[in-house]
Amino acid sequence: MLKKEFPILEFDDTKEAVIEPHNIIKKLDIPEYGVMCFFNDVLQELKNQGKLKPIAFLKSEMGENPIYELEFEGNKVIVFNPGVGAPMAAAVLEDAIAMGMNKFIACGGAGVLNREIAVGHVVIPVLAVRDEGVSYHYLPPSREVEANKEAVEVIKEVLGSHKCKYLISKTWTTDAFYRETPQKIKLRKEEGCVTVEMEAAAFFAVAKFRGIKFGQILYGGDDVSCEEWDSRNWNARSDIRKNLFWFAVESCLKL
């Protein structure tokens, strides 16, 4: 392959890498449905209630990451935390695919680029600006990557059935939340981004590369739309987080 000016642009479309997930991760006899939940508080509560059954563990230098089985209305779904940040989350998604899952819904929070978006307002990302690194190893360079249309439609159907208002949005995926500068934020707002988070572009890229179904549900969290950051106590909104999790479960089982 040809050397580019910047290494991140040296996309290689070779399908087989030196380390392939299916060669190091054991395939399990599990449901094909995977809910990726960023909310450890929700998972801990469900675990304390006896609703989550540990069936496997992913291991890293950070320790063990449990993979759970959950029963919902007579159906079984796999539940786990993907970890924060595109590299970790994408790798965990890869591991989950190797285990035997191929239909995923992720639920998490995101910063908002418009303070009019209330804390807890549900957002469905349909496009992600690729301001991270992982997606460039799965897809040719481009400014944006699109979400799976079928997953988006299913999420809309589920939210509609619960009369839950939502926004359809473009999101900004970045690796460096300490480098969300006023000028960068202004630029992203001008190109139509409503939220900022750290994983969506990578998730969408892995899903396209592996040919699996993946959708994401976010809720409006901290406000980064102005020069002074406002946390808005976003990560303490327990009811919102629980509702989002169950919307994700229901959506995943409809894929």
N, C-alpha and C positions, 0 to 999 in steps of 0.2 A: 504494500500500500504506500501511497505517497505521503511524505511528511508535509504537514500544514504549518502555517505560521503559528497557530495556537493548538496545543495538544487536544483540547476539548473538541476540536472540529475534526479530528482524525477518526471518523466513524468507520467501523469495520462491520460489514453485514454478515460475516461468518456466523453460522448458527451455533456451532459447537465451540464452547470455550474450554480452556484447560481444566477448570473446575466447573462441573455441571451439577446443579442441585439434585437431579434424579440419581446421580452416581454416589452421593454421600448421604442422602436423606432416604430413610426407609418408607416405602409406600404403605399406608395403613388402610385397613378396612373401615373407612369413616364416611360420613355424609359428604357430598360435594359442596355443601353450603358453608361459607366461612364469613363470620362477622368480625371485623377488625375494629376493636373498641379502644380508643385512646384514654378512656376514663377509668383509671385504676380504682377510684372510689366506688364506681358502679359495679365493677367486677368483684371487688372485695365484699360488697354488701350481698351480691348474689351468691358468692361462695359461702358467706356466713349463714345464709338462708338454706344452704344445701342444694341450690339449684344448678350449680356448676360441678361437673364431674371431671376431674383431671384424667386425661387419657394419654398424654405425652408431654415431653419437655424439650424445648429448644435450648441449647446450651451455648454460652459465649463467655468471654472473660468477665462479663458483668454478672454472671450467674445463670440460673435457670429461668426460662420464660415458659410458664405453663400453657398448655393447649387444653381447652375445656370442651366438654360436650354439654349442650343445653337442650332440654325438651320444651317445645313451644307448640301448643295446640295439637299434640299428637305427632309432631314432626321433630326431627333432631337436626341441630345446627352446631357447627364448631365455632367457638368463641375464643379470641385471644387478643392481646395487646401487641401491636406491631412495633412499638418503640418509636420514639420521637426522632424526626429528621429523615431525609430522603434515603441515605445509604442504609441505615438500619431497617427502616420500614420496607424498602424495596427488597432487601435480602430476606426478611421474614415472609413477605409475600411469595417470593421464590420458593422458600422452604415449604410453605403451605401448599403451593401448587404441586410440588414434588410429593407431598404427603397424600395427595389425591383430591384436593379441593379445586374447583374450577369456576365457582360462582361466588363473588365477594361483594359485600357492602361494608364500607368503612364509615365510622361516625367519629367526629371530633369537633374541636373548636377552631376558630380562626380570628385573626385580627380584622378589623373593618377599616376601610379607607374612606368611609362616609359616616360621620357621627350620628346621622339621622337613622341609621340602622340600629335598632334597639338590641340590647344584650338579650341573647336567646332567640333572636329572629333566625329562622331556619333558612339555610342557603344550599342550593344544589349547584355545585360547580360543573360547568359543561365544557369549559376551556381553561387551560392552565398555561400561563406564561412561564417558559422554561428558564428560570433564573437560578437553577441549581445544576448539579453536575451529573447526576445518575442517568437522567433521561437520554443524554447524549451518547451513552454506551448501548442504548437499546434501539434508538431511532436516528435517522439522519438529522443533522442540524436544522432547526426551524424555530420560529419565534414562539409558537404555541403547540400544544398537543390537545386533542379532543377526547372527551370522555366517551365511554360506550353508550351509544344511543338507546339501546334496549334497557340498560340499567337505569338511565335517566328517566325513561318513561315509566318504569315500574315504581321508582321512588315517587314520582309525581302522582301516580295512581294511589299509592298508599297514603301519602300525606293528604291528598284530596279526600280520601275516605274518612280521615280523622278530622276533616275541616281545619287542617293546619296550614296557615299561610306561609308561603315561602317565596324566596327570590331565586331566579335563574341567573347565574353569574359567571363571569370570567374571574379566575383567581390568580394571584401572583404567588408562585412557589419560589422560595428563596432558601439558601442554606444558612444565611447569616442574619439572624434577627437583630443582632447588635449593629448591623450596617444598613438598617432601613432609614436612610437619610431623607430629609425633607424633599430634596430634588428627585430622588428615586421614587418616593411616594407620589409626587406630582406627576412624574412621567407615567407611572403605572395607572394612576387615576385617568389620565388623558387617553390611555389606550383601552379603557373600559373595565379595569379590574375593580372589583367590589370588596374582595377579601385578600388577605395575605396569610400564608401558612407554609409548611415546610415539606410536604409530601405529595401533593396531588399530581404534579407533573410526572414525578417518578412512578407513582402508581399507574397512571394512565399509559405511560410508556411500556412498563413491564407487561401490563395487560394486553396491549397491542402486540408486543413481541411474542408472547406466549399463547396468544389466541384464546384468552379466557374473558369472562364477563366480570366487569368491575364498575361499581358506582360508589359515590361518596356523598354523605350528608354532613354538613357543617352547621354550627350555630355561631352567630355573631358574638365575639368576645371583646377583647380589649380594643380601644380606639387608638389607632396610630395616624389618624388623618390630619393631625396638626403637630406643631413643633413640640408640644408637651404631651407625653404619653399618658393615657388614662387607662388604668387596668380595669376599671369598672367592676372589680371584684368578680371577673368573668368565670374563674374556675371554682367558685363556690356555689354555683347555681345548680344544686343537686337535682331538683325536679326536672329541669330542662335536660340535663344530661341523661337521666333515666328515660325520659320520653324519647329522646333521640336514639338511644340504644334499642328500644323496643320497635321503633320505626325501622331501624336498620335490620333487625331480625325478621320482621314481617316482609320487608322489601326483598331481602336475600332469598327467602323461601319462595318468593313469586318469580324469581329469575328462571 
